[in-house]
Amino acid sequence: MFQLDFYGTLVAASLVLLLGRGLVTRVGFLRAYNIPEPVAGGLVVALALLALRGLEVEVRFDTSLQTPLMLAFFATIGLSADFASLKKGGRVVGVFLLAVVGLLVVQNAMGIGLAKALGLDPLMGLLTGSITLAGGHGTGAAWGTVFSEKYGLASASELAMASATFGLVLGGLIGGPVARLLIKRVQAPGCLEAEKPRVPKGFEQPNKERSITPFSFIETLALIAVSLLAGTLLNGQLHDSAFELPTFVCVLFVGVVLRNGLSALGLYQVFEREVSVLGNVSLSLFLAIALMSLKLWDLASLALPIFIILAAQTLVMALFAIFVTFRIMGSHYDAAVLAAGHCGFGLGATPTAIANMQAVTQRYGPSQIAFLVVPMVGAFFIDIINVIVIKLYLALPFFAAA
């Protein structure tokens, strides 16, 4: 077994990003279907490590940097959100929330229905529904423990982790192709390239050059550090209370307060170009570490019935994005980008959703409303709504009997 330390892991993550850039640049299929660069590079490395494991060689990474990078990314999301923009997205956020809630209900109904049809415990269907797909590894781990201790479901935590891994991989793979299909519907191929001269904001086009200075860079770095510190302290104060929230939500909230509070007091205006640079770096490195350290062999442990359920969930996600999300969001270019983002956090996580949308907007042009709505819904609302939906399903008679 080879154990890479902090520095070795950072080097490996950087190389994964360079590999992903090279693959997307040179492989027409990846470029045509808008596969994010971290996903392309990370999956190639994860597959290589899977092959090495077959030769009884295992490589492990120091993932201690993963959580700070994720929190830094959400801090930059908060620092990018001004109240004026939030007001503009009010109605769109509400409509997108309807799509999100609809998918959560469908995912759980699909999981439970297929589990019962395949002779499995309905709890397994719930675990392969919104708990691990929309919820991700964190939510899956929490509910896996509950299902093991309260309901006596054997290997619930292992099933949750494997299902969340499956969702993270597929969430990063289907968003681009779904957006490509939808964009062909709204305009003829090539027409959207003419929109690229528009100045992108925030995270829309991560490869766009942005002029920055060392001092302003340090100022923004300080704001991110304050968001991380204050958000972590706030999370500690809310722990085990009725208002407990995930740490990344607290960090994002502090970022929003900093951005708008300093602006309202006339003390400081956040420079979005530095925020977007640091946010994109954090996002790319986070995804690279997350994907290259995936234990794909956990997926091999999934029994055929569970694999069937997850494959069906992936198909349902793509169809839902095409026929529901895209249509109720307006059937235009922004709606196509939102559909790609919905695939990302409907199966995986908010960072995956952002990466999906960046792959689309980097090629076709900016979509400011999509980058306003998806982070807000994916960070603030999805976890809260998901808990409510899960508890409503657990109140069904056959779960109560268990």
N, C-alpha and C positions, 0 to 999 in steps of 0.2 A: 504494500500500500504506500502511496506517495501522498504526503500531506503538505499542501502549499500554505505558507504563512500569509500574513496580511499583504506584504509587498508582492509576493508571488501571485496572489489572487488578483491584485490590482493590475499587474502586468498582463495576466491571462485575460481579464475583462477587457482591457484596452485592445489586445490582439483580437478578441472576439468581435469587437466593433469594427476594427479594420477589415477583418475577414468578411463580416456582413456587408460592409460598404463595397468591397471588391466583388462579392457574389452578386449583389443587386445590380452593380454597374455592368457586369459582364454576362450575366445569365438573363436572357430576354424574358423568360417565363416569370422569374421573380419580379422583375421590373414591371412587366405588363399587368401582373395581378397585385401590385402594390404591397408586397410583403415587406414589413418593417425590417430595417437592417439588423437591429439587435436580435430579432426573431430568427432571421436567416443564419446569422453567425452562431448564435447560441444553440440552435438545434443541431447544426453540423457538429459542434463540439460535444453536445450531449450524446449524439449518436456514436461519435468516436469513442467516448468514454464507455458507452454501453458495449461496444465491440471489445474494448480492452478488458472489461469485466468478464466477458466470455473467455478471455485468456488468463483469468485469475489475476488481473492487474487492476487495482482500484486507485483512482485519484480523488482526493478530497480537497475542498477549498475552505479557506477561512471566510465565512460569510458575515463576520462582525460588521463589515462596512455596509451591508445590504440595508439594514433598517435606517441608519442615518441618511443614506442616499434617498430612500423612499420618503422620509420625513422632510428632507430638504426640498424634494420635488413638490410636495404638497404645500410647503411654506411658500414656494415661488408661485404656486397657483393662487394662494391667498393674497400675496403681494401684487398679483396682476389684476385682482378684482376690485374695481372701483364701483361705488354705489350707483353712479350714473349708468354704467354699463349693465349692472344688475337689474335696474328698472327696465331697460330696453328688453331684457330677456325674460321678463316676468311671465308673460303669456306662454311663450315658447317652453319655458321651464315646466309650467303646469301641464301642457300637452304632452311633453316628453315623459313626465312623471306617470301619466296615464299609460303610456306604452310600457314603461318599466314595470309598473304594478301588474299590467296584463301578462307580461312575460313571466313574472314570478309565480303567478297563479297557474299559468300553463305548464311551467317547468315542474311544479310539484304534482299537478294532476297527471302529467305524463309519467313522471317517475313512479308514483304510487300505482297508477293503472297498469303499467308494464310489469312492475314488481309482482303485483297480484296475479297477472296473467301468466307470468313465468314461474309462479309458485314460490316466490320469495317473500320475506317479511316486508310489509308495507313501509316499515322504518327504513329499510334499505333504499326503497324508492324515494323517500324523502331526502335521504343523504345524497342521492344522486340527482337531486333537484336543485332548488335555489340555495340550499345550505352551502354546498360546495362550489356550485357553478357561479351564481351571482355573488355568493359570500366569500369564496376563495379559501385559502389554507387556514387563515385565522378563525373564521366562522366555522369551518369544517372541524377544526381541532376542538373548539369549544363544545359544539353540539355532539361530536363523536363521544366525548367524555360523558355528556348527559345521557346519551342513548345507551352507553355501556353500563353506567351506574344505576340509572333510574329504570330503564326498560330492559336491561339484561341482554342487549344486542352484542353478540360476540364480534370482536375485531372491528368495531365501529370506527375507531380512530384510524386504523390502517386503511379501511375502505374510504374514509373521508379524505385522507391525504392523497391517495391514488386518484380519486375522482377529481379533486381540485387540480392536481397536476395535469390530468387529461384536459380539463377545461382551459387551463392556462395556455397549453400548447395550441389547442384548436382555436381558442379565442384570438390568438395572434395570427392564425393562418387563414381564417375565413373572412375576416373583415375587409381586406383588400379586394378579393374577388367579388364579394357582394357589392362593394362600392363601384367597382368597374362595370358590373352588369347594370347597375342603376344609373350611372352617369351616361351610359350609352342611350338610355331612354330619354334623358332630359335634353341632350344636345348631341349633335353628330360628333364622332371622334375628332379631336384636334381643335374644336372650337374653343374649349375652355383654356387652352394654352395662351390664348390672346389676353386673358385676364391677369397673367402673371406680373405685369408691371405694377399692379396695385401693391402698395406697401403693406407687407404682412405685419400683424401685431402678435406679440406674445409667442406662442408655441406653434403657430401655423406652418411656418416653413423653417425648420431647424437649420438647414444648410445655408440660409440667407446670411450674407455678411452684415455685421452690425458694428458700427464704430463705438468703441468704449475707451475709457481712460483708466489707468491704474487706481486713481483715487476713488472714482465713482464705483469701480468694481469692488473696492474694499468696503465702501458704504453699503452696497447691496449685500455683500457677504455678512456684514454686521447685522443687517436686518434679518437675514435668514437665521443667523445664530441666535438672535433674540427670540425669533419665532419658535425655534427648536427648544430653547431653554424654557420660555414661558409656557409653551404648549405642553411640554413634559410635566412641568409643575402643576399646571391646571388639570392634566389627566390624573395626576396623583391625588389632587384634592377631590376629584369627582369619583375616585375609585370606590366601588361598593356602595355607591349612592344611587338614587333613582335617576340621576342625570348622567350616569357613567357613559362615556363615549370613547371610541377608539382613539389612540394617541394621535394618529394622523389627522383626525377631524379637529382635535384641539389645536394642533399646530397650524392647520389651515385657517381656523377661526382667528387665531392670534395674528396671522399674516394679514387677514382682511381688516382687522381692527387697526393694526399698525399703518397699513396703506391709507385708509380713509381717515383715521384719527389725525395723523401727521398732516395730511392734506387739508383737513377742515380747520386745523389750528394755524395753518399757514407756515408750518415749521420746515416741511420737507416734501418734495415731490419725488415719488419713486421713479427711477429710470427703468422703463420697461425693457430696454434693449439688454441691460445687464441682467435683469431678472430672467429674461428668456434664455440668455446664454447659460447662466448657472443652472436654471431649471432643466434645460435640454441635456446638459452634461450629467446632472444627477439622474435624470430619467434613463439615459442611455446606459450608464454604468450599472444602475440598479437592474435593468432588464437583462443586461449581459450576464451579471452574476447570477440572477435568478434562473435564467434559462440554461447557462452552461453547467450549473450545479443541480439541474433536474435529475432525479433518479428515475430514469425511464424504465428501469427494470421493475419498478413498483407497478407500472402499467401491465407488465406481463403477468403479475399476480392476480389481476382482475379475472374473475370467472367469466365465462362466455355470456351468461345472462346479464351481468353487470355491464359488460362491454356493449352489449346490444342496447341497453338503456341509454348509456352515454352517447353512443353513435346516433341514436334517435333524437336525443336532446340537441346534438350538434345540428342535425338536419332541421329540427324545429326552430332553433335559433336563427339559422339562415333564412328560412321561410318567413319567420315572424318579422325579421328586419326588412325583408323585401316587400311583403304584402301588408304589414301593419305599420311598423315604425316609419318607413319611407312615405307611405300614403298619408298618415295622419299628421306628419310633419310638413306636408306641403308638396311632395313629389317634385322637388327641385334639387339643385346641386347641394345646397346646405343640408337638405334632408338625406341625400346620399351619404354625405360625410357623417351625419348623425347616426345613420344606420351602421356604418363601419365602426363607429365608437360603441354603439349598443352591442355589437357582436363582441367587442373587446371586453367590456365589463359584464356582459350578460353571461359569458362563459368563463372569464378569467378575472381581471382586476382593472381598476381605473388606469394605472400606468399602461397596461396593454391597450386600452381604449385610446389613450392619447397617441401611442405609437402607431396604431392603425390609422388614425386620422391624419397624423403627420405624413405617413407614407402616401396618402391620397392627396393632401393639399400641397405637398412638395412637387407633385407632378402636375396637378390640374389647376392649382390656384387657391388663394386663401378662403377660409370660411370662418369668419369671426364669431358668428353666433354659435357654431358647433363647439368651439373652444371655450365659449362662455358657459354653455349649458351642460355639457358632459362632465367636466370636473365638478361642477356644483352638485349635480344629481349623484354622480358616482361617489363623491366624498361625503356630502351632508345627508342625503336622503336614503340611499340604497340600503345601508345597514339597518337603519331604523325601520324602514318599511318591510324589509326582509324578515326581521324578527317578528313583526306583527303578523305577517302572512304565515310564517312557520307555526306560530302559536295557534293561529286559527285552524290550521290543518291538524295540529296535534289534539285539538278539541273534538275532532271527529270521533264517532262512537267506537270504531275498531281500534283507534289509538288509546282512547280512554280505558277500554277493556284490558289493554296490555298493561 
